[in-house]
């Protein structure tokens, strides 16, 4: 009995149910991919990715992308520090202590700097809510009530040229309309 | 000739001023004589700027080092090819080049539209003249390209070696054509707002210009990426540098505009939104110029003499405030029907596409300005580099990629869940099959590889969805017109150029996504010091150092080349020749990479270091180094060629979408006939 009720509930709310699951999944994937740090790159690669080249010319390049003479010296230094048993975190901290946060290729994920990371996603969520609100306002009231009466109708110019009728079963009347509009369009 | 060039710039400034005053007075006082007089000025301004540009080009070609700018960016040994491109190698010349392109656009738009809509076109000309005036003021009073050196030196300082590359000859003009091109839709949008002609007439008049500007901006970005790839020698093509970001942001906003404007044309919706987007696109092009020329944000691209920041900041401020005030004042007139039939419709997918594109543009903008915010708030300088942009933009980009595939299969106005299931079944299957096929061959051990795997599946999903659109359309034509499939396919595309051109552009975008996914996640590299005869192995390639060669190219340039035999599966497949170039007067040598590119992967070789003293002359300008040693860095980067292929596909799609349409031309003619007699100046003429 319970499973039947659940089945009925699912059937009755299928579009909403799927839509909500899709939305939650999408948000989760986006956030997870954004937040999870890179994992398997080599220690040296991680270091070169995390640090900027600090040459006098202020070349403004991440160390891994830099080819200037100073970057070669810096790499040698880093390799020696890794070989001496220091961890990536310790080396990076030592560089931050010496040169300040500007040596890091990206803001830290704490304190004020966290705002750099979260603001784009907050803006995106606010934008998404805004789009949703605007769409709710724009959808015709009559159609909101009869939302399930879904007669798919693609734009005439679209369907006529592609043949991608959005109705499940295109009628002969529909086909003749498509042909008529196609002729009008192509003359 | 230099004096003529300088004088022509002054003449252009005076003429532009006259043109602005003439147009404004003619419109306000309804004076036809003044209107016709002012109407000549766009052509004259263009002529003056062209004369000035020719004078500067001549100075470069004839090695006239009495000009400070020519001395700073050229020398006698520079190839003629690069002497021509040195024109835009520095700040002064690039501003003149910008002005030349701007006035050329203005002149062509003027000739094309002057008799079309006399309510909007003259005001659009005023807007373009005002913008031209700003650049002419800079060229005349702040950063003069014809500045003289009292005692001319014998030779010039030479062009930055990094700019001596063919991609750098093409990249700046292409990018500038994109940047400057957006002045046209901006000017027409402002004119429509000022004159209260807010139907979609201005959109129709500027549709092609917007598409062309978008195309150039897109190609400019791609050419820049190709330059970085072959010239900078770090095995990458995009570094999220602030100046790269500056070109990327307007591209995203313009892409959003190109999509949402379709809804206005089809359903008369979103007038305010489209107006905001096109104005914002232009504002972002000015913001980009401000970054390049202010030196405020650290960038590898910033001009040496980045002294124009305050001027551009002021211009940016004035333009932004003017646009905001104008839109607010015209809000009541920008009301549109704004009716949607359903949440599930093509229209709503366009809205989400806009959201994501603007999301990417915003995160890029945020990352670009965050160092300034941090310094202002905490007093601490920080850097926002590639790790930030990759972590924020890549996930949003993937959702956007999915939307490219979802859009075409959702109906306009209203779709149903049953339609969606039916239309999505095959594309989703395509994505899953791709995933199943690719899964055994690619490792999925870290975040980059996981993202790439998802990207490949999404690419397959999108390609299947687009392929189905072509297939359904061609099949429908085939049965209705009794044509063969190839004929119905070509007719389908040709008779619906805008739509199918757009799909081809989407295919190009998918290729670019695939190329980025492959090259970012699965690249491998090795760096070794080699003596002659030594071999390194990398992903099935055996690389053997055969010899090191020294070449004296000319009086100012010497080359050191490491020759490597590349063997795969026992067969010699290629000879790699990465090199270092030494320029007179430059502290550091420049790396010239060598690469073997296939659709599967690129083998990318860099000569990182060298050693050797025993020269064995082969000719007066060439020698082998017997004890030569070389440090070679080799990358194997999968699928990079797909990025460039994507670029050419986008170019092909844009050409189709922008190709003149006879039916459209006829409809425009009919509209013009209906409008005839409305405007006093037109009647007089």
Interface residues (C-beta under 8 A of the other chain):
Chain A: X14 X15 X18 X26 X29 X30 X31 X33 X34 X36 X37 X38 X39 X40 X41 X49 X50 X52 X58 X59 X60 X61 X62 X64 X65 X66 X67 X68 X69 X72 X100 X101 X102 X103 X104 X105 X106 X107 X112 X113 X116 X117 X119 X120 X121 X123 X124 X127 X128 X131 X134 X135 X137 X138 X139 X140 X143 X147 X150 X151 X152 X153 X154 X155 X158 X159 X161 X162 X163 X164 X166 X168 X175 X178 X179 X182 X185 X186 X187
Chain B: X232 X233 X234 X236 X239 X241 X266 X269 X298 X299 X300 X338 X339 X340 X341 X342 X343 X346 X348 X351 X352 X354 X355 X356 X358 X359 X362 X363 X366 X367 X370 X374 X377 X378 X380 X381 X382 X383 X384 X385 X386 X387 X388 X391 X392 X394 X395 X396 X398 X399 X409 X411 X412 X413 X414 X415 X416 X417 X418 X419 X422 X423 X445 X446 X447 X448 X449 X450 X451 X469 X472 X473 X475 X476 X477 X480 X492 X495 X496 X499 X588 X591 X606 X608 X609 X663
